[in-house]
């Protein structure tokens, strides 16, 4: 019985470290929002991942929209299911980037959410 307890005790820290690494790797591969907004035509219709903090969130009956700020820019994310995350939540979002228009130095765009991880 003691060897089993010892094995469980020695595995527990390793499992925690592995879980932490998986959670931290969720943001790897995220495209900076500034990059998307600087070249909206180059990303229009493409699937991208962004990561950042939710600054505004509005939901109704499982759908809604929320704004993500990654420190380089802000982008509205539209969700059709699963509700919206709370303001202040750290998220990684995958979706299709849609550029609505660019006027002078301003670009209006949204990300149509297909998947989300909340930290």
Secondary structure, 3 states (H helix, E strand, C coil): CHHHHHHHHHHHHHHHHHHHHHHHHHHCCCCCHHHHHHCHHHHCCCEEEEEEEEEEEEEECCEEEEEEECCCCEEEEEECCCCCCCCCCEEEEEEEEEEEEEECCEEEEEEEEEEEEEC
